[in-house]
Amino acid sequence: MKIDSEAAFEKAALDVFAFQARACAPYRDYLAAIGVEPGEVHTVDDIPCLPIELFKSRRVYCADGEPEIVFTSSTTGGDTPSRHYVWRLENYRRTLRAAFTHFYGDPSEWAFYALLPCYLEREGSSLVWMADDLIRSGGGGFFLDDHKGLLERMAADPKRKILLGVSYALLDLAEGFAPKLTDTVVMETGGMKGRRAELPKEEFHAILCRAFGVEKIHSEYGMAELTSQAYSDGDGIFRTPAWMRVRVRDFNDPFEQLGCGRRGGVNIIDLANLHSCAFIETQDAGMLHEDGSFSLLGRMDRTQTRGCNLLVD
């Protein structure tokens, strides 16, 4: 899918919407429930986003034939996981590598060291699949709690390196070893997962910068329900590949879009989600910037999600 202008994105998004409004049963049902007639949607901003909770209770899928893999979300407190039915893994791989190449260059030129203990300890993680694919391309490896072995491997590796870690595991490594890393991008993802107390992002990044001897902490933003990833090269400012957009909605009215600089709920358009749903209303809070980048401001609380929950119910 070639997206080289806003006009091209608009056309592609409307084409995907027309297909999914017809072929994706949960999305079709949701549009009917909120009184939206697909034929009356003429702009991207008019396309409703599907509440992400429906990935837990419905089979959000619209491809001919069975999916090659089903990715599941991580859960806390016994929640039901979301399920993302992926039609073809090769499509997923091409999207992953295209996005990574756009921001960081050819993945074969990097070695990837993945510190993702809570993801490795369960099945169905899209993040583990992503890291494994990048490791197969450029080298590196997975590590659970062998921090010493991780640092020895990285020190002996002459390639440029990315240390991709879930937030609490990176904090454990920083506090336990405070290693000064060279030729390394430190990239955090996934949050504390209830293993450590949540910290303000600026404070957390400052701790990692001091411990690892780097100027900036990069971040990866993705989720099981998406095919694509957004990346930040520092300061918590995320950018998306050409086929992905972020919008911000009012906390109390899920159908009102907010302008730049205002806090609200994050909506994501991921056109690579061709065989599930490309238009997703997440439970993350964020803020949009003038250049199309965005900042994440944590998770929405139950009060903030009440409006969309009523619609799902």
Contacts in CASP RR format, 6 or more apart in sequence:
PFRMAT RR
TARGET T0000
AUTHOR 0000-0000-0000
METHOD contacts of the structure
MODEL  1
MKIDSEAAFEKAALDVFAFQARACAPYRDYLAAIGVEPGEVHTVDDIPCL
PIELFKSRRVYCADGEPEIVFTSSTTGGDTPSRHYVWRLENYRRTLRAAF
THFYGDPSEWAFYALLPCYLEREGSSLVWMADDLIRSGGGGFFLDDHKGL
LERMAADPKRKILLGVSYALLDLAEGFAPKLTDTVVMETGGMKGRRAELP
KEEFHAILCRAFGVEKIHSEYGMAELTSQAYSDGDGIFRTPAWMRVRVRD
FNDPFEQLGCGRRGGVNIIDLANLHSCAFIETQDAGMLHEDGSFSLLGRM
DRTQTRGCNLLVD
1 12 0 8 1.000
1 243 0 8 1.000
1 271 0 8 1.000
1 272 0 8 1.000
2 8 0 8 1.000
3 9 0 8 1.000
3 12 0 8 1.000
3 242 0 8 1.000
3 243 0 8 1.000
3 271 0 8 1.000
4 242 0 8 1.000
9 44 0 8 1.000
9 242 0 8 1.000
9 243 0 8 1.000
9 245 0 8 1.000
9 271 0 8 1.000
10 43 0 8 1.000
10 44 0 8 1.000
12 243 0 8 1.000
12 271 0 8 1.000
13 44 0 8 1.000
13 47 0 8 1.000
13 245 0 8 1.000
13 269 0 8 1.000
13 271 0 8 1.000
13 278 0 8 1.000
14 41 0 8 1.000
14 42 0 8 1.000
14 43 0 8 1.000
14 44 0 8 1.000
14 47 0 8 1.000
16 271 0 8 1.000
16 274 0 8 1.000
16 278 0 8 1.000
17 38 0 8 1.000
17 41 0 8 1.000
17 47 0 8 1.000
17 278 0 8 1.000
17 279 0 8 1.000
18 38 0 8 1.000
18 39 0 8 1.000
19 62 0 8 1.000
19 274 0 8 1.000
20 27 0 8 1.000
20 62 0 8 1.000
20 277 0 8 1.000
20 278 0 8 1.000
20 279 0 8 1.000
21 27 0 8 1.000
21 28 0 8 1.000
21 31 0 8 1.000
21 38 0 8 1.000
21 41 0 8 1.000
22 28 0 8 1.000
22 38 0 8 1.000
23 62 0 8 1.000
24 60 0 8 1.000
24 61 0 8 1.000
24 62 0 8 1.000
24 276 0 8 1.000
24 277 0 8 1.000
25 58 0 8 1.000
25 59 0 8 1.000
25 62 0 8 1.000
26 50 0 8 1.000
26 54 0 8 1.000
26 58 0 8 1.000
26 59 0 8 1.000
26 60 0 8 1.000
26 277 0 8 1.000
27 50 0 8 1.000
27 60 0 8 1.000
27 62 0 8 1.000
27 277 0 8 1.000
27 279 0 8 1.000
30 48 0 8 1.000
30 50 0 8 1.000
30 51 0 8 1.000
30 54 0 8 1.000
31 37 0 8 1.000
31 38 0 8 1.000
31 48 0 8 1.000
33 311 0 8 1.000
34 48 0 8 1.000
34 255 0 8 1.000
34 311 0 8 1.000
36 48 0 8 1.000
41 47 0 8 1.000
44 245 0 8 1.000
44 269 0 8 1.000
45 247 0 8 1.000
45 257 0 8 1.000
47 269 0 8 1.000
47 279 0 8 1.000
48 255 0 8 1.000
48 279 0 8 1.000
49 247 0 8 1.000
49 249 0 8 1.000
49 254 0 8 1.000
49 267 0 8 1.000
49 268 0 8 1.000
49 269 0 8 1.000
49 279 0 8 1.000
49 280 0 8 1.000
49 281 0 8 1.000
50 60 0 8 1.000
50 277 0 8 1.000
50 279 0 8 1.000
50 280 0 8 1.000
50 281 0 8 1.000
51 254 0 8 1.000
51 281 0 8 1.000
51 308 0 8 1.000
51 309 0 8 1.000
51 311 0 8 1.000
51 312 0 8 1.000
52 82 0 8 1.000
52 225 0 8 1.000
52 280 0 8 1.000
52 281 0 8 1.000
52 282 0 8 1.000
52 283 0 8 1.000
53 283 0 8 1.000
53 308 0 8 1.000
53 309 0 8 1.000
53 312 0 8 1.000
54 60 0 8 1.000
54 312 0 8 1.000
55 73 0 8 1.000
55 82 0 8 1.000
55 83 0 8 1.000
55 84 0 8 1.000
55 224 0 8 1.000
55 225 0 8 1.000
56 79 0 8 1.000
56 80 0 8 1.000
56 81 0 8 1.000
56 82 0 8 1.000
56 83 0 8 1.000
57 80 0 8 1.000
59 83 0 8 1.000
59 85 0 8 1.000
60 83 0 8 1.000
60 84 0 8 1.000
60 85 0 8 1.000
60 225 0 8 1.000
60 276 0 8 1.000
60 277 0 8 1.000
61 67 0 8 1.000
61 85 0 8 1.000
61 87 0 8 1.000
61 275 0 8 1.000
61 276 0 8 1.000
62 275 0 8 1.000
62 276 0 8 1.000
63 85 0 8 1.000
63 87 0 8 1.000
63 275 0 8 1.000
65 87 0 8 1.000
67 85 0 8 1.000
67 86 0 8 1.000
67 87 0 8 1.000
67 275 0 8 1.000
68 86 0 8 1.000
68 87 0 8 1.000
68 88 0 8 1.000
68 89 0 8 1.000
69 86 0 8 1.000
69 89 0 8 1.000
69 92 0 8 1.000
69 124 0 8 1.000
69 129 0 8 1.000
70 83 0 8 1.000
70 84 0 8 1.000
70 85 0 8 1.000
70 86 0 8 1.000
70 124 0 8 1.000
71 83 0 8 1.000
71 84 0 8 1.000
71 86 0 8 1.000
71 124 0 8 1.000
71 125 0 8 1.000
71 126 0 8 1.000
71 129 0 8 1.000
71 224 0 8 1.000
72 81 0 8 1.000
72 82 0 8 1.000
72 83 0 8 1.000
72 84 0 8 1.000
72 122 0 8 1.000
72 123 0 8 1.000
72 124 0 8 1.000
72 125 0 8 1.000
72 224 0 8 1.000
73 81 0 8 1.000
73 82 0 8 1.000
73 83 0 8 1.000
73 223 0 8 1.000
73 224 0 8 1.000
73 225 0 8 1.000
74 81 0 8 1.000
74 118 0 8 1.000
74 119 0 8 1.000
74 122 0 8 1.000
74 125 0 8 1.000
74 193 0 8 1.000
74 224 0 8 1.000
75 81 0 8 1.000
76 193 0 8 1.000
76 194 0 8 1.000
81 224 0 8 1.000
82 224 0 8 1.000
82 225 0 8 1.000
83 224 0 8 1.000
84 126 0 8 1.000
84 224 0 8 1.000
84 225 0 8 1.000
84 226 0 8 1.000
84 276 0 8 1.000
85 275 0 8 1.000
85 276 0 8 1.000
86 92 0 8 1.000
86 227 0 8 1.000
86 275 0 8 1.000
86 276 0 8 1.000
87 274 0 8 1.000
87 275 0 8 1.000
91 227 0 8 1.000
91 272 0 8 1.000
91 274 0 8 1.000
92 129 0 8 1.000
92 227 0 8 1.000
93 133 0 8 1.000
95 227 0 8 1.000
95 228 0 8 1.000
95 272 0 8 1.000
96 130 0 8 1.000
96 133 0 8 1.000
96 134 0 8 1.000
96 228 0 8 1.000
96 229 0 8 1.000
97 107 0 8 1.000
97 133 0 8 1.000
97 137 0 8 1.000
98 241 0 8 1.000
99 228 0 8 1.000
99 229 0 8 1.000
99 231 0 8 1.000
99 241 0 8 1.000
99 244 0 8 1.000
100 107 0 8 1.000
100 134 0 8 1.000
100 229 0 8 1.000
101 107 0 8 1.000
102 241 0 8 1.000
102 242 0 8 1.000
103 231 0 8 1.000
103 233 0 8 1.000
103 239 0 8 1.000
103 241 0 8 1.000
104 110 0 8 1.000
104 162 0 8 1.000
104 185 0 8 1.000
104 231 0 8 1.000
107 134 0 8 1.000
107 137 0 8 1.000
107 138 0 8 1.000
108 137 0 8 1.000
108 138 0 8 1.000
109 138 0 8 1.000
109 159 0 8 1.000
109 160 0 8 1.000
110 134 0 8 1.000
110 138 0 8 1.000
110 159 0 8 1.000
110 160 0 8 1.000
110 161 0 8 1.000
110 162 0 8 1.000
111 138 0 8 1.000
111 139 0 8 1.000
111 140 0 8 1.000
111 154 0 8 1.000
111 157 0 8 1.000
111 159 0 8 1.000
111 160 0 8 1.000
111 161 0 8 1.000
111 162 0 8 1.000
112 131 0 8 1.000
112 134 0 8 1.000
112 135 0 8 1.000
112 138 0 8 1.000
112 139 0 8 1.000
112 140 0 8 1.000
112 141 0 8 1.000
112 161 0 8 1.000
112 162 0 8 1.000
112 164 0 8 1.000
113 140 0 8 1.000
113 141 0 8 1.000
113 143 0 8 1.000
113 150 0 8 1.000
113 153 0 8 1.000
113 154 0 8 1.000
113 161 0 8 1.000
113 162 0 8 1.000
113 163 0 8 1.000
113 164 0 8 1.000
114 128 0 8 1.000
114 131 0 8 1.000
114 135 0 8 1.000
114 141 0 8 1.000
114 142 0 8 1.000
114 143 0 8 1.000
114 164 0 8 1.000
114 165 0 8 1.000
115 143 0 8 1.000
115 150 0 8 1.000
115 163 0 8 1.000
115 164 0 8 1.000
115 165 0 8 1.000
115 166 0 8 1.000
115 169 0 8 1.000
115 170 0 8 1.000
115 173 0 8 1.000
116 125 0 8 1.000
116 127 0 8 1.000
116 128 0 8 1.000
116 131 0 8 1.000
116 142 0 8 1.000
116 164 0 8 1.000
116 165 0 8 1.000
116 166 0 8 1.000
116 169 0 8 1.000
117 144 0 8 1.000
117 145 0 8 1.000
117 166 0 8 1.000
117 169 0 8 1.000
118 166 0 8 1.000
118 169 0 8 1.000
118 193 0 8 1.000
118 195 0 8 1.000
119 125 0 8 1.000
119 127 0 8 1.000
119 128 0 8 1.000
119 166 0 8 1.000
120 128 0 8 1.000
120 142 0 8 1.000
120 144 0 8 1.000
121 144 0 8 1.000
125 224 0 8 1.000
126 222 0 8 1.000
126 223 0 8 1.000
126 224 0 8 1.000
127 189 0 8 1.000
127 190 0 8 1.000
127 222 0 8 1.000
128 142 0 8 1.000
130 229 0 8 1.000
131 142 0 8 1.000
131 164 0 8 1.000
132 142 0 8 1.000
134 162 0 8 1.000
135 141 0 8 1.000
135 142 0 8 1.000
138 159 0 8 1.000
139 159 0 8 1.000
140 153 0 8 1.000
140 157 0 8 1.000
140 161 0 8 1.000
141 153 0 8 1.000
143 149 0 8 1.000
143 150 0 8 1.000
147 172 0 8 1.000
147 173 0 8 1.000
147 176 0 8 1.000
147 177 0 8 1.000
148 177 0 8 1.000
150 173 0 8 1.000
151 177 0 8 1.000
151 179 0 8 1.000
154 161 0 8 1.000
154 163 0 8 1.000
154 181 0 8 1.000
154 184 0 8 1.000
159 183 0 8 1.000
160 183 0 8 1.000
160 184 0 8 1.000
160 185 0 8 1.000
161 181 0 8 1.000
161 183 0 8 1.000
161 184 0 8 1.000
161 185 0 8 1.000
162 184 0 8 1.000
162 185 0 8 1.000
162 187 0 8 1.000
163 170 0 8 1.000
163 181 0 8 1.000
163 184 0 8 1.000
163 185 0 8 1.000
163 186 0 8 1.000
163 187 0 8 1.000
163 212 0 8 1.000
164 187 0 8 1.000
164 189 0 8 1.000
164 220 0 8 1.000
165 187 0 8 1.000
165 188 0 8 1.000
165 189 0 8 1.000
166 188 0 8 1.000
166 189 0 8 1.000
166 190 0 8 1.000
166 191 0 8 1.000
166 193 0 8 1.000
167 188 0 8 1.000
167 189 0 8 1.000
167 190 0 8 1.000
167 191 0 8 1.000
167 192 0 8 1.000
167 193 0 8 1.000
167 196 0 8 1.000
167 204 0 8 1.000
168 191 0 8 1.000
168 192 0 8 1.000
168 193 0 8 1.000
168 194 0 8 1.000
168 195 0 8 1.000
168 196 0 8 1.000
170 186 0 8 1.000
170 188 0 8 1.000
170 208 0 8 1.000
171 192 0 8 1.000
171 196 0 8 1.000
171 204 0 8 1.000
171 207 0 8 1.000
171 208 0 8 1.000
172 196 0 8 1.000
173 179 0 8 1.000
173 211 0 8 1.000
174 207 0 8 1.000
174 208 0 8 1.000
174 211 0 8 1.000
174 212 0 8 1.000
175 211 0 8 1.000
177 211 0 8 1.000
178 210 0 8 1.000
178 211 0 8 1.000
178 212 0 8 1.000
179 211 0 8 1.000
179 212 0 8 1.000
180 212 0 8 1.000
180 213 0 8 1.000
181 212 0 8 1.000
181 213 0 8 1.000
181 214 0 8 1.000
184 212 0 8 1.000
184 214 0 8 1.000
185 214 0 8 1.000
185 218 0 8 1.000
186 208 0 8 1.000
186 212 0 8 1.000
186 214 0 8 1.000
186 217 0 8 1.000
186 218 0 8 1.000
187 217 0 8 1.000
187 218 0 8 1.000
187 219 0 8 1.000
187 220 0 8 1.000
187 231 0 8 1.000
188 204 0 8 1.000
188 205 0 8 1.000
188 208 0 8 1.000
188 217 0 8 1.000
188 218 0 8 1.000
188 219 0 8 1.000
188 220 0 8 1.000
189 219 0 8 1.000
189 220 0 8 1.000
189 221 0 8 1.000
189 222 0 8 1.000
191 198 0 8 1.000
192 198 0 8 1.000
192 199 0 8 1.000
199 207 0 8 1.000
201 236 0 8 1.000
201 296 0 8 1.000
204 217 0 8 1.000
205 216 0 8 1.000
205 217 0 8 1.000
205 234 0 8 1.000
205 236 0 8 1.000
208 214 0 8 1.000
208 217 0 8 1.000
209 215 0 8 1.000
209 216 0 8 1.000
209 217 0 8 1.000
216 233 0 8 1.000
216 234 0 8 1.000
216 235 0 8 1.000
217 234 0 8 1.000
218 231 0 8 1.000
218 232 0 8 1.000
218 233 0 8 1.000
218 234 0 8 1.000
219 231 0 8 1.000
219 232 0 8 1.000
219 234 0 8 1.000
219 236 0 8 1.000
219 238 0 8 1.000
220 229 0 8 1.000
220 230 0 8 1.000
220 231 0 8 1.000
220 232 0 8 1.000
221 229 0 8 1.000
221 230 0 8 1.000
221 231 0 8 1.000
221 232 0 8 1.000
221 238 0 8 1.000
221 296 0 8 1.000
222 228 0 8 1.000
222 229 0 8 1.000
222 230 0 8 1.000
223 282 0 8 1.000
225 273 0 8 1.000
225 276 0 8 1.000
225 280 0 8 1.000
226 268 0 8 1.000
226 270 0 8 1.000
226 272 0 8 1.000
226 273 0 8 1.000
226 280 0 8 1.000
227 270 0 8 1.000
227 272 0 8 1.000
227 273 0 8 1.000
228 240 0 8 1.000
228 241 0 8 1.000
228 243 0 8 1.000
228 244 0 8 1.000
228 270 0 8 1.000
228 272 0 8 1.000
228 273 0 8 1.000
230 238 0 8 1.000
230 239 0 8 1.000
230 240 0 8 1.000
230 241 0 8 1.000
230 244 0 8 1.000
230 246 0 8 1.000
230 294 0 8 1.000
231 238 0 8 1.000
231 239 0 8 1.000
232 238 0 8 1.000
232 239 0 8 1.000
236 295 0 8 1.000
236 296 0 8 1.000
237 289 0 8 1.000
237 293 0 8 1.000
237 294 0 8 1.000
237 295 0 8 1.000
238 246 0 8 1.000
238 293 0 8 1.000
238 294 0 8 1.000
238 295 0 8 1.000
238 296 0 8 1.000
239 292 0 8 1.000
239 293 0 8 1.000
240 246 0 8 1.000
240 292 0 8 1.000
243 270 0 8 1.000
243 271 0 8 1.000
243 272 0 8 1.000
244 268 0 8 1.000
244 269 0 8 1.000
244 270 0 8 1.000
244 271 0 8 1.000
244 272 0 8 1.000
245 268 0 8 1.000
245 269 0 8 1.000
245 292 0 8 1.000
246 266 0 8 1.000
246 267 0 8 1.000
246 268 0 8 1.000
246 269 0 8 1.000
246 288 0 8 1.000
246 292 0 8 1.000
246 294 0 8 1.000
247 257 0 8 1.000
247 266 0 8 1.000
247 267 0 8 1.000
247 268 0 8 1.000
247 269 0 8 1.000
247 288 0 8 1.000
248 257 0 8 1.000
248 258 0 8 1.000
248 259 0 8 1.000
248 262 0 8 1.000
248 263 0 8 1.000
248 264 0 8 1.000
248 265 0 8 1.000
248 266 0 8 1.000
248 267 0 8 1.000
248 286 0 8 1.000
248 287 0 8 1.000
248 288 0 8 1.000
248 294 0 8 1.000
249 255 0 8 1.000
249 256 0 8 1.000
249 257 0 8 1.000
249 258 0 8 1.000
249 264 0 8 1.000
249 265 0 8 1.000
249 266 0 8 1.000
249 267 0 8 1.000
249 281 0 8 1.000
250 256 0 8 1.000
250 257 0 8 1.000
250 258 0 8 1.000
250 264 0 8 1.000
250 265 0 8 1.000
251 263 0 8 1.000
251 264 0 8 1.000
251 265 0 8 1.000
251 285 0 8 1.000
251 300 0 8 1.000
251 304 0 8 1.000
252 304 0 8 1.000
252 306 0 8 1.000
252 307 0 8 1.000
253 307 0 8 1.000
254 281 0 8 1.000
254 307 0 8 1.000
254 308 0 8 1.000
254 311 0 8 1.000
257 267 0 8 1.000
258 264 0 8 1.000
258 288 0 8 1.000
259 288 0 8 1.000
260 287 0 8 1.000
260 288 0 8 1.000
260 289 0 8 1.000
260 290 0 8 1.000
260 292 0 8 1.000
261 287 0 8 1.000
261 288 0 8 1.000
261 289 0 8 1.000
262 287 0 8 1.000
262 288 0 8 1.000
263 285 0 8 1.000
263 286 0 8 1.000
263 287 0 8 1.000
263 297 0 8 1.000
264 285 0 8 1.000
264 286 0 8 1.000
264 287 0 8 1.000
264 297 0 8 1.000
264 300 0 8 1.000
264 304 0 8 1.000
265 281 0 8 1.000
265 282 0 8 1.000
265 283 0 8 1.000
265 284 0 8 1.000
265 285 0 8 1.000
265 286 0 8 1.000
265 300 0 8 1.000
265 304 0 8 1.000
266 282 0 8 1.000
266 284 0 8 1.000
266 285 0 8 1.000
266 286 0 8 1.000
266 294 0 8 1.000
266 296 0 8 1.000
267 279 0 8 1.000
267 280 0 8 1.000
267 281 0 8 1.000
267 282 0 8 1.000
268 279 0 8 1.000
268 280 0 8 1.000
268 282 0 8 1.000
269 278 0 8 1.000
269 279 0 8 1.000
269 280 0 8 1.000
270 278 0 8 1.000
270 280 0 8 1.000
271 278 0 8 1.000
272 278 0 8 1.000
273 280 0 8 1.000
281 308 0 8 1.000
283 299 0 8 1.000
283 300 0 8 1.000
283 305 0 8 1.000
284 296 0 8 1.000
284 297 0 8 1.000
284 298 0 8 1.000
284 299 0 8 1.000
284 300 0 8 1.000
285 296 0 8 1.000
285 297 0 8 1.000
285 298 0 8 1.000
285 299 0 8 1.000
285 300 0 8 1.000
285 304 0 8 1.000
286 294 0 8 1.000
286 295 0 8 1.000
286 296 0 8 1.000
286 297 0 8 1.000
286 298 0 8 1.000
287 294 0 8 1.000
287 295 0 8 1.000
287 297 0 8 1.000
288 294 0 8 1.000
289 295 0 8 1.000
302 309 0 8 1.000
END
